Amino acid sequence: MGRTLAETPASVMSEMQSPTSMSGRVIVLCGPPGSGKGVVAGRAATRGLTVLSLGDVVRAEMADRGLSETPENVGQTALSMREEHGETIVVDRLLPSLSETMESSDILIDGMRQTEELERLREHIGDITIVALTASAEARAGWLAERGRGEDGGGEEFAVREEREWNWGLERLMAQADAIILNEGSVEELGERTDMIFETLGF
């Protein structure tokens, strides 16, 4: 039986392929909560990229712990994973799936938040393009309230999540972006801007 994302040991990571042996390309998508990363990921999928979510790694850990998807549980699980296993644990658990998928497809990794995660990824992947997504805090809070995902919560939960993710170093990660998408209009406009960026970057 194969291992789940939550069970992959560090020893497996040491056996990953070297950057030069992987044929596919990787887009790292980063941005603050509610900035529209799901829309961008969806456009990537329509262009034939495989989307892998770092958030899914945290949700898999929550499932293993028997936790429901609430803002508090998502935040505490993400923090405790890093405290128990190191700052790169979420990327570490994604690497086996990434290696296998890159044999046949370019990939978009959705939801990176830390420069430490990027550096770990660069140990294994040679061709990485960073795309950052940005929008005003007021607009993002409103979109999250409309989305209604279990991890989103209300205004207080948004403020806690916002502080947590910026404290992880999201701003430093976004500063390394090869392209920045400003989300200040409709979903359709974001999709069009995303397509333009992907075309420019050669995806």
C-alpha positions as CSV (number, residue, x, y, z in Angstrom):
1,M,0.0,0.0,0.0
2,G,1.4,3.5,-0.9
3,R,2.1,6.1,1.7
4,T,-0.2,9.1,2.2
5,L,1.2,12.6,2.1
6,A,1.1,12.7,5.9
7,E,3.1,9.5,6.2
8,T,6.0,10.1,3.8
9,P,9.2,9.9,5.9
10,A,12.3,12.1,5.5
11,S,14.3,9.1,4.1
12,V,12.2,9.1,1.0
13,M,13.1,12.7,0.4
14,S,16.8,11.9,0.2
15,E,16.1,9.5,-2.6
16,M,14.4,12.1,-4.8
17,Q,15.7,12.8,-8.3
18,S,18.2,15.5,-8.8
19,P,17.1,18.8,-10.5
20,T,18.7,17.9,-13.8
21,S,16.9,14.6,-14.0
22,M,13.3,16.0,-13.9
23,S,11.9,17.0,-17.3
24,G,8.9,19.1,-16.4
25,R,8.7,22.7,-15.3
26,V,7.1,24.1,-12.1
27,I,5.2,27.3,-11.4
28,V,5.0,28.3,-7.8
29,L,1.9,30.3,-7.0
30,C,1.9,32.5,-3.9
31,G,-0.3,35.2,-2.5
32,P,-2.1,36.2,0.6
33,P,-5.4,34.6,1.7
34,G,-8.3,35.2,-0.7
35,S,-6.3,36.8,-3.5
36,G,-7.6,34.5,-6.2
37,K,-5.1,31.6,-6.2
38,G,-7.9,29.1,-6.9
39,V,-8.9,31.0,-10.1
40,V,-5.3,31.1,-11.3
41,A,-4.8,27.4,-10.5
42,G,-8.0,26.6,-12.5
43,R,-6.6,28.5,-15.5
44,A,-3.4,26.6,-15.2
45,A,-5.3,23.3,-15.3
46,T,-7.2,24.3,-18.5
47,R,-3.8,24.8,-20.1
48,G,-2.7,21.3,-19.3
49,L,-0.7,21.9,-16.1
50,T,-1.2,19.6,-13.2
51,V,-2.1,21.5,-10.0
52,L,-0.7,20.3,-6.7
53,S,-1.9,22.1,-3.5
54,L,0.2,22.6,-0.4
55,G,-3.0,23.3,1.4
56,D,-4.1,19.7,0.6
57,V,-1.1,18.5,2.5
58,V,-2.3,20.3,5.6
59,R,-5.8,19.0,5.0
60,A,-4.5,15.4,4.8
61,E,-2.8,15.9,8.1
62,M,-6.0,17.2,9.6
63,A,-7.8,14.2,8.3
64,D,-5.2,11.9,9.9
65,R,-5.7,13.7,13.2
66,G,-9.5,13.4,12.9
67,L,-10.0,17.2,12.8
68,S,-12.7,19.1,11.1
69,E,-11.9,21.9,8.7
70,T,-12.3,25.0,10.8
71,P,-10.1,28.2,10.7
72,E,-8.6,27.3,14.1
73,N,-7.8,23.7,13.1
74,V,-6.2,24.6,9.8
75,G,-4.0,27.2,11.4
76,Q,-3.0,25.1,14.4
77,T,-2.3,22.1,12.2
78,A,-0.1,24.1,9.8
79,L,1.8,25.6,12.8
80,S,2.2,22.3,14.6
81,M,3.5,20.5,11.5
82,R,6.2,23.1,11.2
83,E,7.0,23.0,14.9
84,E,7.2,19.2,15.0
85,H,9.0,18.5,11.6
86,G,10.6,21.8,10.5
87,E,9.6,24.7,8.3
88,T,9.8,22.7,5.0
89,I,7.5,19.8,6.1
90,V,4.6,20.7,3.8
91,V,6.9,20.8,0.7
92,D,8.7,17.7,1.8
93,R,5.4,15.7,1.9
94,L,4.5,17.0,-1.6
95,L,7.8,16.0,-3.2
96,P,7.0,12.3,-4.0
97,S,3.9,13.3,-5.9
98,L,5.7,16.1,-7.6
99,S,8.5,13.9,-8.8
100,E,6.1,11.3,-10.3
101,T,3.9,14.0,-12.0
102,M,6.8,15.8,-13.5
103,E,7.6,12.8,-15.7
104,S,4.5,13.7,-17.8
105,S,3.4,17.2,-17.1
106,D,4.3,20.7,-16.1
107,I,3.1,21.6,-12.6
108,L,1.6,24.5,-10.7
109,I,2.2,24.3,-7.0
110,D,-0.6,26.3,-5.3
111,G,-0.2,28.1,-2.0
112,M,3.5,28.4,-1.1
113,R,4.1,30.7,1.8
114,Q,7.7,30.6,2.9
115,T,11.1,31.2,1.4
116,E,12.3,28.1,3.2
117,E,9.8,26.0,1.2
118,L,11.1,27.5,-2.0
119,E,14.7,26.8,-1.2
120,R,13.8,23.2,-0.4
121,L,12.0,22.9,-3.7
122,R,15.0,24.2,-5.5
123,E,17.1,21.4,-4.1
124,H,15.1,19.1,-6.3
125,I,13.7,21.1,-9.1
126,G,15.8,23.1,-11.6
127,D,13.2,25.0,-13.5
128,I,11.0,27.0,-11.2
129,T,8.9,30.1,-12.1
130,I,7.3,32.1,-9.3
131,V,4.0,33.9,-9.9
132,A,2.6,36.1,-7.1
133,L,-1.0,37.2,-6.8
134,T,-2.0,40.4,-5.0
135,A,-5.2,42.2,-4.1
136,S,-6.3,44.6,-1.4
137,A,-7.0,43.3,2.1
138,E,-10.5,44.7,2.0
139,A,-11.3,42.9,-1.3
140,R,-9.8,39.7,-0.1
141,A,-11.8,39.6,3.1
142,G,-15.0,40.1,1.2
143,W,-14.2,37.4,-1.3
144,L,-13.4,34.9,1.5
145,A,-16.7,35.7,3.2
146,E,-18.5,34.9,0.0
147,R,-16.5,31.7,-0.7
148,G,-17.6,30.1,2.6
149,R,-14.8,27.4,2.7
150,G,-14.4,25.8,6.1
151,E,-11.0,27.3,6.8
152,D,-12.1,30.9,6.0
153,G,-14.3,31.9,8.9
154,G,-15.2,35.6,9.4
155,G,-13.4,38.8,9.9
156,E,-11.6,37.8,13.1
157,E,-10.4,34.6,11.6
158,F,-9.2,36.5,8.5
159,A,-7.1,38.8,10.6
160,V,-5.5,35.9,12.4
161,R,-4.8,34.0,9.2
162,E,-3.5,37.2,7.5
163,E,-1.0,37.8,10.4
164,R,0.1,34.2,10.4
165,E,0.9,34.0,6.7
166,W,2.7,37.3,6.5
167,N,4.7,36.3,9.6
168,W,5.8,33.1,7.7
169,G,7.6,35.4,5.3
170,L,5.1,35.5,2.4
171,E,6.2,39.0,1.5
172,R,9.8,37.9,1.0
173,L,8.6,35.0,-1.2
174,M,6.4,37.3,-3.3
175,A,9.4,39.7,-3.8
176,Q,11.1,36.9,-5.7
177,A,8.3,36.6,-8.2
178,D,9.0,36.4,-12.0
179,A,5.5,37.8,-12.6
180,I,2.9,39.5,-10.4
181,I,-0.9,39.4,-11.1
182,L,-2.9,42.2,-9.7
183,N,-6.4,41.1,-8.9
184,E,-8.6,44.2,-8.7
185,G,-11.6,43.3,-10.9
186,S,-13.9,40.5,-11.8
187,V,-13.2,36.8,-11.9
188,E,-13.3,37.0,-15.7
189,E,-10.7,39.8,-15.7
190,L,-8.4,37.8,-13.4
191,G,-8.7,34.8,-15.8
192,E,-7.8,37.0,-18.7
193,R,-4.8,38.5,-16.9
194,T,-3.7,35.0,-15.8
195,D,-3.8,33.7,-19.4
196,M,-1.7,36.7,-20.6
197,I,0.9,36.0,-17.9
198,F,1.0,32.3,-18.7
199,E,1.5,33.1,-22.4
200,T,4.3,35.5,-21.6
201,L,6.0,32.9,-19.4
202,G,5.7,30.2,-22.1
203,F,3.2,28.0,-20.4
